[in-house]
Amino acid sequence: MEIEKKNDNSIINIRDLVFEYTREEDDGVVCAVDHVSIEVPRGSFTSIIGRNGSGKSTLAKNVNALLLPSGGSIIVDGYDTADESVLWEVRRRVGMVFQNPDNQLVSAVVEDDVAFGPENLGIPPDEIRTRIKDALNAVDMYEHRKMAPHLLSGGQKQRVAIAGVIAMRPAIIIFDEPTAMLDPQGRGEVMNILEKLHADGITVVLITHFMEETIGSDRIIIMDRGEIALDGTPREVFENTAEIEALGLRLPFAVEIAARLRARGVFVPQGLLSMRELADDLVARKEGAR
Amino acid sequence: MIRDITLGQYYPGYSVIHKLDPRMKIIVTMFYIASLFIIEDFYGYVLIVLAVAAITAVSRVPVRFMLRGLKPVMIIILFTFVLNMLMTPGTILWQWKFIKITEEGLYNAVYLALRLILLIIGSSLLTLTTKPMKLTDGIESLLKPFKKLGLPAHELAMMMTIALRFIPTLLEETDKIMKAQQARGADFESGGLLKRAKALIPLLVPLFVGAFRIAQELAMAMEARCYRGGEGRTKLNALKFRRRDAVAVLLTAAYIGILIAERVLL
Protein backbone atom coordinates (compact mmCIF):
# COMPACT_ATOMS: atom_id res chain seq x y z
CA MET A 1 0.00 0.00 0.00
CA GLU A 2 3.02 2.29 -0.32
CA ILE A 3 2.35 5.44 -2.19
CA GLU A 4 3.39 5.31 -5.76
CA LYS A 5 3.72 8.75 -7.18
CA LYS A 6 4.25 9.32 -10.84
CA ASN A 7 2.80 12.75 -10.91
CA ASP A 8 2.50 14.57 -7.59
CA ASN A 9 -0.26 16.74 -8.90
CA SER A 10 -2.64 14.00 -10.02
CA ILE A 11 -5.16 12.69 -7.51
CA ILE A 12 -6.85 10.05 -9.67
CA ASN A 13 -4.64 7.93 -11.83
CA ILE A 14 -6.47 5.57 -14.15
CA ARG A 15 -4.03 3.34 -16.01
CA ASP A 16 -5.15 1.18 -18.87
CA LEU A 17 -8.45 0.39 -17.17
CA VAL A 18 -10.52 -2.49 -18.51
CA PHE A 19 -13.91 -3.35 -17.06
CA GLU A 20 -15.80 -6.36 -18.32
CA TYR A 21 -19.02 -7.91 -17.11
CA THR A 22 -21.16 -10.85 -18.12
CA ARG A 23 -24.44 -10.03 -19.75
CA GLU A 24 -27.30 -11.85 -18.07
CA GLU A 25 -29.35 -12.65 -21.18
CA ASP A 26 -26.75 -14.67 -23.05
CA ASP A 27 -23.68 -14.88 -20.80
CA GLY A 28 -21.76 -12.84 -23.35
CA VAL A 29 -18.84 -10.78 -22.06
CA VAL A 30 -19.34 -7.05 -22.46
CA CYS A 31 -16.44 -4.67 -22.28
CA ALA A 32 -17.86 -1.52 -20.67
CA VAL A 33 -14.50 0.23 -20.33
CA ASP A 34 -11.81 -0.63 -22.84
CA HIS A 35 -8.21 0.31 -22.04
CA VAL A 36 -8.80 3.80 -20.72
CA SER A 37 -6.07 5.91 -19.11
CA ILE A 38 -6.88 9.22 -17.45
CA GLU A 39 -4.97 11.39 -15.01
CA VAL A 40 -7.07 13.83 -13.02
CA PRO A 41 -5.13 16.74 -11.46
CA ARG A 42 -5.85 17.72 -7.85
CA GLY A 43 -8.50 20.42 -7.59
CA SER A 44 -9.58 20.17 -11.21
CA PHE A 45 -13.05 19.97 -12.70
CA THR A 46 -13.38 17.19 -15.23
CA SER A 47 -16.53 16.39 -17.19
CA ILE A 48 -17.09 12.96 -18.65
CA ILE A 49 -19.78 12.86 -21.25
CA GLY A 50 -21.19 10.22 -23.53
CA ARG A 51 -24.44 8.61 -24.53
CA ASN A 52 -26.08 5.75 -22.64
CA GLY A 53 -23.89 2.69 -22.49
CA SER A 54 -20.70 4.59 -23.30
CA GLY A 55 -19.11 3.33 -20.06
CA LYS A 56 -19.01 6.66 -18.25
CA SER A 57 -20.92 5.54 -15.14
CA THR A 58 -18.99 2.28 -14.97
CA LEU A 59 -15.80 4.30 -15.05
CA ALA A 60 -17.04 6.44 -12.16
CA LYS A 61 -17.98 3.45 -10.01
CA ASN A 62 -14.50 2.02 -10.55
CA VAL A 63 -12.90 5.14 -9.07
CA ASN A 64 -14.82 4.68 -5.83
CA ALA A 65 -14.13 0.90 -5.71
CA LEU A 66 -17.83 0.12 -6.02
CA LEU A 67 -16.64 -1.85 -9.05
CA LEU A 68 -13.17 -3.35 -9.35
CA PRO A 69 -11.11 -3.30 -12.56
CA SER A 70 -10.91 -6.39 -14.77
CA GLY A 71 -7.59 -5.07 -16.03
CA GLY A 72 -5.33 -2.09 -15.41
CA SER A 73 -5.44 -0.10 -12.19
CA ILE A 74 -6.79 3.01 -10.50
CA ILE A 75 -4.75 4.87 -7.92
CA VAL A 76 -6.70 7.38 -5.82
CA ASP A 77 -4.55 9.74 -3.78
CA GLY A 78 -1.90 7.04 -3.61
CA TYR A 79 -4.24 4.15 -2.77
CA ASP A 80 -4.89 1.31 -5.19
CA THR A 81 -8.65 0.67 -5.44
CA ALA A 82 -8.06 -3.05 -6.00
CA ASP A 83 -6.30 -3.37 -2.62
CA GLU A 84 -9.03 -4.40 -0.21
CA SER A 85 -7.07 -3.31 2.85
CA VAL A 86 -7.32 0.33 1.77
CA LEU A 87 -10.93 0.16 0.52
CA TRP A 88 -12.22 2.60 3.16
CA GLU A 89 -9.32 4.98 2.59
CA VAL A 90 -10.40 5.13 -1.05
CA ARG A 91 -14.09 5.56 -0.29
CA ARG A 92 -13.60 8.30 2.31
CA ARG A 93 -11.60 10.28 -0.26
CA VAL A 94 -14.03 9.80 -3.11
CA GLY A 95 -17.59 10.94 -2.44
CA MET A 96 -20.30 10.00 -4.89
CA VAL A 97 -23.58 11.69 -5.75
CA PHE A 98 -25.96 9.49 -7.73
CA GLN A 99 -28.70 10.16 -10.21
CA ASN A 100 -31.82 9.34 -8.21
CA PRO A 101 -32.14 11.68 -5.23
CA ASP A 102 -34.68 9.41 -3.54
CA ASN A 103 -32.65 6.25 -3.54
CA GLN A 104 -29.53 7.58 -1.85
CA LEU A 105 -31.02 9.10 1.31
CA VAL A 106 -30.99 6.67 4.21
CA SER A 107 -32.74 8.43 7.04
CA ALA A 108 -36.20 9.91 7.57
CA VAL A 109 -34.71 13.17 8.88
CA VAL A 110 -32.45 15.44 6.80
CA GLU A 111 -29.78 16.02 9.45
CA ASP A 112 -29.65 12.34 10.39
CA ASP A 113 -29.05 11.53 6.77
CA VAL A 114 -26.16 13.99 6.53
CA ALA A 115 -24.77 12.38 9.68
CA PHE A 116 -24.81 8.91 8.11
CA GLY A 117 -21.44 9.18 6.35
CA PRO A 118 -19.52 10.75 9.29
CA GLU A 119 -21.10 8.15 11.63
CA ASN A 120 -19.73 5.41 9.40
CA LEU A 121 -16.30 7.02 9.64
CA GLY A 122 -16.50 6.92 13.43
CA ILE A 123 -16.34 10.71 13.91
CA PRO A 124 -17.23 11.92 17.44
CA PRO A 125 -20.79 13.31 17.76
CA ASP A 126 -19.72 16.89 18.52
CA GLU A 127 -17.67 17.09 15.38
CA ILE A 128 -20.47 15.47 13.36
CA ARG A 129 -22.71 18.29 14.53
CA THR A 130 -20.37 20.99 13.20
CA ARG A 131 -19.93 19.06 9.97
CA ILE A 132 -23.70 18.80 9.50
CA LYS A 133 -24.02 22.53 10.01
CA ASP A 134 -21.24 23.34 7.55
CA ALA A 135 -22.44 20.86 4.96
CA LEU A 136 -26.09 21.90 5.10
CA ASN A 137 -25.10 25.57 4.96
CA ALA A 138 -22.92 24.87 1.92
CA VAL A 139 -25.96 23.56 0.04
CA ASP A 140 -28.31 26.10 1.61
CA MET A 141 -30.51 23.50 3.30
CA TYR A 142 -29.77 24.23 6.95
CA GLU A 143 -33.25 25.48 7.77
CA HIS A 144 -34.69 22.22 6.45
CA ARG A 145 -32.53 20.07 8.73
CA LYS A 146 -35.45 18.62 10.69
CA MET A 147 -37.59 17.83 7.66
CA ALA A 148 -38.40 14.42 6.20
CA PRO A 149 -36.79 13.92 2.78
CA HIS A 150 -40.02 12.85 1.10
CA LEU A 151 -41.45 16.32 1.71
CA LEU A 152 -38.61 18.02 -0.22
CA SER A 153 -38.41 18.76 -3.95
CA GLY A 154 -36.10 16.75 -6.20
CA GLY A 155 -33.49 19.52 -6.26
CA GLN A 156 -33.62 19.87 -2.49
CA LYS A 157 -33.22 16.11 -2.00
CA GLN A 158 -30.22 16.12 -4.31
CA ARG A 159 -28.74 19.01 -2.31
CA VAL A 160 -29.18 16.97 0.88
CA ALA A 161 -27.43 14.05 -0.83
CA ILE A 162 -24.56 16.40 -1.72
CA ALA A 163 -24.43 17.64 1.89
CA GLY A 164 -24.17 14.02 3.02
CA VAL A 165 -21.08 13.67 0.86
CA ILE A 166 -19.57 17.03 1.86
CA ALA A 167 -19.90 16.10 5.55
CA MET A 168 -17.43 13.26 4.93
CA ARG A 169 -14.87 15.88 3.76
CA PRO A 170 -13.76 13.99 0.65
CA ALA A 171 -10.97 15.26 -1.61
CA ILE A 172 -12.87 14.18 -4.70
CA ILE A 173 -16.59 14.23 -5.45
CA ILE A 174 -17.92 12.28 -8.40
CA PHE A 175 -21.33 13.40 -9.62
CA ASP A 176 -22.94 10.57 -11.58
CA GLU A 177 -25.60 12.30 -13.68
CA PRO A 178 -26.78 14.33 -10.70
CA THR A 179 -29.26 16.43 -12.67
CA ALA A 180 -30.80 13.77 -14.90
CA MET A 181 -33.97 13.49 -12.81
CA LEU A 182 -34.34 17.15 -11.85
CA ASP A 183 -36.39 20.04 -13.24
CA PRO A 184 -34.50 23.04 -14.70
CA GLN A 185 -34.53 24.89 -11.37
CA GLY A 186 -33.14 21.92 -9.44
CA ARG A 187 -30.56 21.43 -12.17
CA GLY A 188 -29.38 25.02 -11.80
CA GLU A 189 -29.14 24.69 -8.00
CA VAL A 190 -27.06 21.53 -8.23
CA MET A 191 -24.73 23.02 -10.86
CA ASN A 192 -24.17 26.12 -8.71
CA ILE A 193 -23.17 23.97 -5.75
CA LEU A 194 -20.90 21.90 -7.95
CA GLU A 195 -19.07 25.00 -9.15
CA LYS A 196 -18.80 26.30 -5.60
CA LEU A 197 -17.26 23.04 -4.41
CA HIS A 198 -14.74 23.19 -7.23
CA ALA A 199 -13.88 26.76 -6.27
CA ASP A 200 -13.30 25.53 -2.70
CA GLY A 201 -10.57 23.21 -3.97
CA ILE A 202 -12.43 19.91 -4.20
CA THR A 203 -11.61 17.77 -7.23
CA VAL A 204 -14.87 17.46 -9.16
CA VAL A 205 -15.70 14.79 -11.72
CA LEU A 206 -19.04 15.29 -13.44
CA ILE A 207 -20.63 12.49 -15.41
CA THR A 208 -23.44 13.86 -17.53
CA HIS A 209 -25.12 13.89 -20.88
CA PHE A 210 -26.03 17.55 -20.78
CA MET A 211 -23.35 19.34 -22.84
CA GLU A 212 -24.36 22.69 -21.36
CA GLU A 213 -23.16 21.57 -17.90
CA THR A 214 -19.64 20.83 -19.10
CA ILE A 215 -18.84 24.35 -20.33
CA GLY A 216 -17.39 25.46 -16.99
CA SER A 217 -15.09 22.47 -16.59
CA ASP A 218 -11.31 22.42 -17.04
CA ARG A 219 -11.44 19.37 -19.22
CA ILE A 220 -14.00 17.37 -21.14
CA ILE A 221 -13.63 13.68 -21.88
CA ILE A 222 -16.09 12.25 -24.38
CA MET A 223 -16.54 8.52 -24.08
CA ASP A 224 -17.94 6.22 -26.70
CA ARG A 225 -18.28 2.43 -26.48
CA GLY A 226 -15.91 2.20 -23.54
CA GLU A 227 -13.16 4.26 -25.14
CA ILE A 228 -12.11 7.88 -25.02
CA ALA A 229 -13.33 9.56 -28.20
CA LEU A 230 -12.29 13.14 -27.46
CA ASP A 231 -10.29 14.68 -24.64
CA GLY A 232 -9.34 18.30 -24.04
CA THR A 233 -10.43 21.69 -22.76
CA PRO A 234 -14.01 22.69 -23.65
CA ARG A 235 -12.68 24.99 -26.38
CA GLU A 236 -10.59 22.25 -27.92
CA VAL A 237 -13.30 19.62 -27.73
CA PHE A 238 -16.10 21.76 -29.12
CA GLU A 239 -14.10 22.59 -32.22
CA ASN A 240 -14.83 19.07 -33.41
CA THR A 241 -18.46 19.82 -34.15
CA ALA A 242 -18.93 17.16 -36.81
CA GLU A 243 -17.30 14.47 -34.71
CA ILE A 244 -19.41 15.27 -31.64
CA GLU A 245 -22.59 15.05 -33.66
CA ALA A 246 -21.42 11.75 -35.15
CA LEU A 247 -21.06 10.44 -31.58
CA GLY A 248 -24.74 11.06 -31.04
CA LEU A 249 -24.29 14.03 -28.73
CA ARG A 250 -25.73 17.50 -28.91
CA LEU A 251 -23.42 20.49 -28.99
CA PRO A 252 -23.91 23.25 -26.45
CA PHE A 253 -26.52 25.63 -27.82
CA ALA A 254 -24.10 28.50 -28.43
CA VAL A 255 -21.60 26.27 -30.23
CA GLU A 256 -24.33 24.89 -32.44
CA ILE A 257 -25.59 28.35 -33.37
CA ALA A 258 -22.05 29.50 -34.11
CA ALA A 259 -21.55 26.47 -36.36
CA ARG A 260 -24.76 27.17 -38.24
CA LEU A 261 -23.90 30.84 -38.66
CA ARG A 262 -20.52 29.81 -40.07
CA ALA A 263 -22.24 27.44 -42.48
CA ARG A 264 -24.23 30.44 -43.74
CA GLY A 265 -21.10 32.43 -44.27
CA VAL A 266 -21.19 34.61 -41.15
CA PHE A 267 -17.76 34.89 -39.54
CA VAL A 268 -17.85 33.68 -35.95
CA PRO A 269 -14.58 32.90 -34.15
CA GLN A 270 -14.05 29.46 -32.59
CA GLY A 271 -14.25 28.95 -28.85
CA LEU A 272 -17.43 30.80 -27.93
CA LEU A 273 -19.14 28.39 -25.56
CA SER A 274 -21.89 30.20 -23.72
CA MET A 275 -24.78 32.18 -25.13
CA ARG A 276 -23.45 35.29 -23.38
CA GLU A 277 -20.05 35.06 -25.06
CA LEU A 278 -21.64 34.47 -28.44
CA ALA A 279 -24.11 37.33 -28.07
CA ASP A 280 -21.40 39.74 -26.88
CA ASP A 281 -19.19 38.80 -29.81
CA LEU A 282 -21.95 39.24 -32.38
CA VAL A 283 -22.98 42.61 -30.94
CA ALA A 284 -19.36 43.83 -30.86
CA ARG A 285 -18.87 42.72 -34.46
CA LYS A 286 -22.04 44.43 -35.60
CA GLU A 287 -21.09 47.66 -33.89
CA GLY A 288 -17.54 47.47 -35.28
CA ALA A 289 -18.91 47.11 -38.81
CA ARG A 290 -21.02 50.21 -38.46
CA MET B 1 -52.79 12.91 -0.18
CA ILE B 2 -50.06 10.36 0.28
CA ARG B 3 -47.66 13.12 1.29
CA ASP B 4 -49.62 13.83 4.46
CA ILE B 5 -49.33 10.41 6.04
CA THR B 6 -47.82 10.36 9.48
CA LEU B 7 -45.61 7.50 10.45
CA GLY B 8 -46.52 5.55 13.52
CA GLN B 9 -48.69 7.60 15.81
CA TYR B 10 -46.19 10.01 17.29
CA TYR B 11 -47.78 13.10 18.84
CA PRO B 12 -45.17 15.89 18.65
CA GLY B 13 -44.51 17.65 21.91
CA TYR B 14 -41.86 18.93 24.26
CA SER B 15 -42.99 17.48 27.58
CA VAL B 16 -40.68 15.73 30.03
CA ILE B 17 -42.23 12.45 28.96
CA HIS B 18 -41.26 13.16 25.33
CA LYS B 19 -37.70 13.95 26.37
CA LEU B 20 -37.11 10.84 28.46
CA ASP B 21 -34.54 8.33 27.26
CA PRO B 22 -36.37 5.90 24.94
CA ARG B 23 -34.60 2.92 26.55
CA MET B 24 -36.01 3.96 29.87
CA LYS B 25 -39.48 4.40 28.42
CA ILE B 26 -39.43 0.94 26.87
CA ILE B 27 -38.35 -0.67 30.15
CA VAL B 28 -40.88 1.31 32.18
CA THR B 29 -43.61 0.24 29.75
CA MET B 30 -42.62 -3.37 30.24
CA PHE B 31 -42.81 -2.96 34.02
CA TYR B 32 -46.14 -1.23 33.62
CA ILE B 33 -47.53 -4.16 31.63
CA ALA B 34 -46.27 -6.56 34.27
CA SER B 35 -47.86 -4.41 36.95
CA LEU B 36 -51.26 -4.92 35.36
CA PHE B 37 -51.00 -8.55 36.36
CA ILE B 38 -49.94 -7.88 39.95
CA ILE B 39 -53.15 -6.25 40.98
CA GLU B 40 -56.34 -8.14 41.69
CA ASP B 41 -58.83 -5.83 43.28
CA PHE B 42 -60.59 -2.53 42.81
CA TYR B 43 -58.05 -0.35 44.68
CA GLY B 44 -55.24 -1.66 42.50
CA TYR B 45 -57.08 -0.52 39.38
CA VAL B 46 -57.70 2.86 40.92
CA LEU B 47 -53.97 3.23 41.53
CA ILE B 48 -53.08 2.27 37.95
CA VAL B 49 -55.70 4.54 36.41
CA LEU B 50 -54.39 7.40 38.55
CA ALA B 51 -50.81 6.69 37.44
CA VAL B 52 -51.76 6.58 33.74
CA ALA B 53 -53.84 9.73 34.10
CA ALA B 54 -50.94 11.53 35.76
CA ILE B 55 -48.48 10.56 33.00
CA THR B 56 -50.97 11.53 30.32
CA ALA B 57 -51.48 14.91 31.95
CA VAL B 58 -47.73 15.54 32.09
CA SER B 59 -47.21 14.42 28.48
CA ARG B 60 -49.98 16.79 27.26
CA VAL B 61 -51.15 14.23 24.72
CA PRO B 62 -54.89 14.82 24.18
CA VAL B 63 -57.06 12.06 25.63
CA ARG B 64 -58.77 11.40 22.31
CA PHE B 65 -55.41 10.40 20.83
CA MET B 66 -54.98 7.94 23.67
CA LEU B 67 -58.43 6.46 23.10
CA ARG B 68 -57.91 6.19 19.36
CA GLY B 69 -55.62 3.22 19.90
CA LEU B 70 -58.52 1.33 21.47
CA LYS B 71 -60.70 1.39 18.37
CA PRO B 72 -59.15 -1.52 16.49
CA VAL B 73 -59.20 -3.78 19.55
CA MET B 74 -62.67 -2.82 20.79
CA ILE B 75 -64.21 -5.97 19.33
CA ILE B 76 -61.69 -8.20 21.09
CA ILE B 77 -62.33 -6.42 24.37
CA LEU B 78 -66.10 -6.76 23.99
CA PHE B 79 -65.75 -10.41 23.03
CA THR B 80 -63.64 -11.31 26.07
CA PHE B 81 -65.97 -9.27 28.25
CA VAL B 82 -69.09 -11.15 27.14
CA LEU B 83 -67.38 -14.52 27.17
CA ASN B 84 -66.06 -14.04 30.70
CA MET B 85 -69.38 -12.79 31.93
CA LEU B 86 -71.29 -15.79 30.62
CA MET B 87 -68.83 -18.60 31.10
CA THR B 88 -67.61 -18.18 34.67
CA PRO B 89 -69.40 -20.48 37.13
CA GLY B 90 -70.51 -19.10 40.52
CA THR B 91 -73.40 -17.39 42.27
CA ILE B 92 -76.09 -16.71 39.73
CA LEU B 93 -77.25 -13.11 39.47
CA TRP B 94 -79.54 -13.39 36.49
CA GLN B 95 -80.73 -16.25 34.33
CA TRP B 96 -82.68 -16.71 31.14
CA LYS B 97 -83.02 -20.27 29.94
CA PHE B 98 -79.42 -21.51 29.63
CA ILE B 99 -77.80 -18.04 29.67
CA LYS B 100 -76.72 -17.00 33.12
CA ILE B 101 -74.64 -14.20 34.53
CA THR B 102 -72.72 -14.91 37.70
CA GLU B 103 -71.29 -12.49 40.21
CA GLU B 104 -67.77 -13.86 39.68
CA GLY B 105 -68.28 -13.68 35.93
CA LEU B 106 -69.19 -10.02 36.09
CA TYR B 107 -66.14 -9.22 38.19
CA ASN B 108 -63.85 -11.20 35.91
CA ALA B 109 -65.28 -9.58 32.81
CA VAL B 110 -64.92 -6.04 34.10
CA TYR B 111 -61.39 -6.58 35.39
CA LEU B 112 -60.16 -8.27 32.26
CA ALA B 113 -61.63 -5.59 30.00
CA LEU B 114 -60.04 -2.92 32.20
CA ARG B 115 -56.73 -4.72 32.05
CA LEU B 116 -56.82 -4.82 28.25
CA ILE B 117 -57.83 -1.17 27.98
CA LEU B 118 -55.07 -0.09 30.37
CA LEU B 119 -52.57 -2.25 28.50
CA ILE B 120 -53.34 -0.58 25.18
CA ILE B 121 -53.47 2.94 26.60
CA GLY B 122 -50.20 2.46 28.49
CA SER B 123 -48.30 1.16 25.51
CA SER B 124 -49.70 3.82 23.19
CA LEU B 125 -48.29 6.38 25.64
CA LEU B 126 -44.87 5.03 24.64
CA THR B 127 -45.44 5.32 20.89
CA LEU B 128 -47.30 8.62 21.18
CA THR B 129 -44.46 10.33 23.01
CA THR B 130 -41.46 8.74 21.27
CA LYS B 131 -40.36 9.42 17.69
CA PRO B 132 -40.06 6.20 15.66
CA MET B 133 -36.36 6.99 15.10
CA LYS B 134 -35.74 7.27 18.84
CA LEU B 135 -37.70 4.13 19.50
CA THR B 136 -35.45 2.37 16.99
CA ASP B 137 -32.33 3.73 18.71
CA GLY B 138 -33.71 2.59 22.06
CA ILE B 139 -34.45 -0.92 20.81
CA GLU B 140 -30.99 -1.17 19.25
CA SER B 141 -29.34 -0.12 22.47
CA LEU B 142 -31.43 -2.49 24.61
CA LEU B 143 -30.76 -5.43 22.29
CA LYS B 144 -27.01 -4.85 22.28
CA PRO B 145 -26.29 -7.26 25.16
CA PHE B 146 -27.89 -10.03 23.09
CA LYS B 147 -25.41 -9.48 20.28
CA LYS B 148 -23.17 -12.14 21.77
CA LEU B 149 -26.00 -14.61 21.33
CA GLY B 150 -26.02 -13.79 17.64
CA LEU B 151 -28.81 -11.25 17.63
CA PRO B 152 -28.10 -8.66 14.89
CA ALA B 153 -29.13 -5.59 16.93
CA HIS B 154 -27.56 -2.96 14.69
CA GLU B 155 -28.86 -4.57 11.50
CA LEU B 156 -32.39 -4.78 12.87
CA ALA B 157 -32.31 -1.11 13.82
CA MET B 158 -30.89 -0.13 10.42
CA MET B 159 -33.66 -2.08 8.73
CA MET B 160 -36.26 -0.24 10.76
CA THR B 161 -34.66 3.12 9.97
CA ILE B 162 -34.67 2.40 6.25
CA ALA B 163 -38.23 1.06 6.39
CA LEU B 164 -39.37 4.30 8.05
CA ARG B 165 -37.55 6.33 5.42
CA PHE B 166 -38.93 4.41 2.45
CA ILE B 167 -42.57 3.91 3.42
CA PRO B 168 -43.56 7.26 1.85
CA THR B 169 -41.34 6.61 -1.18
CA LEU B 170 -42.96 3.24 -1.81
CA LEU B 171 -46.42 4.73 -1.31
CA GLU B 172 -45.63 7.33 -3.96
CA GLU B 173 -44.40 4.55 -6.22
CA THR B 174 -47.65 2.63 -5.64
CA ASP B 175 -49.65 5.72 -6.44
CA LYS B 176 -47.72 6.19 -9.68
CA ILE B 177 -48.16 2.58 -10.81
CA MET B 178 -51.85 2.65 -9.91
CA LYS B 179 -52.39 5.78 -11.97
CA ALA B 180 -50.48 4.31 -14.89
CA GLN B 181 -52.61 1.17 -14.75
CA GLN B 182 -55.83 3.13 -14.36
CA ALA B 183 -54.91 5.22 -17.38
CA ARG B 184 -54.85 1.97 -19.32
CA GLY B 185 -58.25 0.90 -18.03
CA ALA B 186 -57.37 -1.07 -14.89
CA ASP B 187 -60.16 -1.15 -12.33
CA PHE B 188 -59.18 -1.40 -8.65
CA GLU B 189 -62.47 -0.35 -7.12
CA SER B 190 -65.38 -2.41 -8.39
CA GLY B 191 -66.21 -6.10 -8.22
CA GLY B 192 -66.13 -8.63 -5.42
CA LEU B 193 -63.29 -9.31 -3.06
CA LEU B 194 -61.68 -11.90 -5.32
CA LYS B 195 -61.87 -9.67 -8.36
CA ARG B 196 -60.36 -6.76 -6.49
CA ALA B 197 -57.59 -8.95 -5.09
CA LYS B 198 -56.84 -10.15 -8.61
CA ALA B 199 -56.70 -6.57 -9.87
CA LEU B 200 -53.91 -5.92 -7.37
CA ILE B 201 -51.53 -8.44 -8.94
CA PRO B 202 -50.48 -6.19 -11.85
CA LEU B 203 -49.87 -3.54 -9.19
CA LEU B 204 -47.79 -5.68 -6.86
CA VAL B 205 -45.45 -7.11 -9.47
CA PRO B 206 -44.01 -3.77 -10.65
CA LEU B 207 -44.01 -2.54 -7.05
CA PHE B 208 -41.81 -5.44 -5.97
CA VAL B 209 -39.51 -5.02 -8.94
CA GLY B 210 -39.27 -1.31 -8.12
CA ALA B 211 -38.55 -2.04 -4.46
CA PHE B 212 -35.67 -4.33 -5.39
CA ARG B 213 -34.24 -1.72 -7.75
CA ILE B 214 -34.44 0.90 -4.99
CA ALA B 215 -32.79 -1.51 -2.55
CA GLN B 216 -29.93 -2.11 -4.93
CA GLU B 217 -29.34 1.59 -5.59
CA LEU B 218 -29.59 2.43 -1.90
CA ALA B 219 -27.14 -0.32 -0.97
CA MET B 220 -24.65 1.09 -3.46
CA ALA B 221 -25.12 4.63 -2.16
CA MET B 222 -24.63 3.40 1.41
CA GLU B 223 -21.44 1.58 0.49
CA ALA B 224 -20.16 4.67 -1.29
CA ARG B 225 -20.71 6.51 2.00
CA CYS B 226 -18.47 4.04 3.81
CA TYR B 227 -21.22 1.99 5.45
CA ARG B 228 -19.82 -1.27 6.80
CA GLY B 229 -22.23 -2.36 9.50
CA GLY B 230 -22.28 -1.33 13.14
CA GLU B 231 -18.56 -1.84 13.88
CA GLY B 232 -16.67 1.35 14.63
CA ARG B 233 -19.71 3.48 13.99
CA THR B 234 -20.49 6.56 16.08
CA LYS B 235 -23.94 8.01 16.63
CA LEU B 236 -24.97 11.61 16.18
CA ASN B 237 -27.63 11.38 18.85
CA ALA B 238 -26.10 9.02 21.36
CA LEU B 239 -28.63 8.13 24.02
CA LYS B 240 -27.84 9.67 27.36
CA PHE B 241 -29.22 8.71 30.73
CA ARG B 242 -30.06 12.01 32.41
CA ARG B 243 -31.36 13.07 35.79
CA ARG B 244 -34.96 13.08 34.61
CA ASP B 245 -34.52 9.42 33.61
CA ALA B 246 -33.28 8.61 37.09
CA VAL B 247 -36.34 10.35 38.54
CA ALA B 248 -38.56 8.28 36.24
CA VAL B 249 -36.87 5.08 37.40
CA LEU B 250 -37.46 6.05 41.05
CA LEU B 251 -41.11 6.85 40.37
CA THR B 252 -41.57 3.52 38.58
CA ALA B 253 -39.97 1.67 41.49
CA ALA B 254 -42.26 3.50 43.91
CA TYR B 255 -45.26 2.66 41.73
CA ILE B 256 -44.44 -1.05 41.65
CA GLY B 257 -43.74 -0.97 45.39
CA ILE B 258 -47.11 0.60 46.18
CA LEU B 259 -48.92 -1.92 43.99
CA ILE B 260 -47.23 -4.85 45.69
CA ALA B 261 -47.89 -3.35 49.13
CA GLU B 262 -51.51 -2.80 48.16
CA ARG B 263 -51.90 -6.42 47.17
CA VAL B 264 -50.15 -7.83 50.21
CA LEU B 265 -51.69 -5.54 52.82
CA LEU B 266 -55.23 -5.01 51.63
Interface residues (C-beta under 8 A of the other chain):
Chain A: K61 N64 L66 W88 R91 R92 G95 M96 F98 N100 D102 N103 Q104 L105 V106 S107 A108 V109 E111 D112 A115 F116 G117 P118 E119 N120 L121 G122 I123 P124 P125 I128 R129 I132 A148 P149 H150 L151 G164 V165 M168
Chain B: R3 L7 P132 M133 T161 I162 L164 R165 P168 T169 E172 I214 E217 L218 M220 A221 M222 E223 A224 R225 C226 Y227 R228 G232 R233 T234 K235 L236 N237 A238
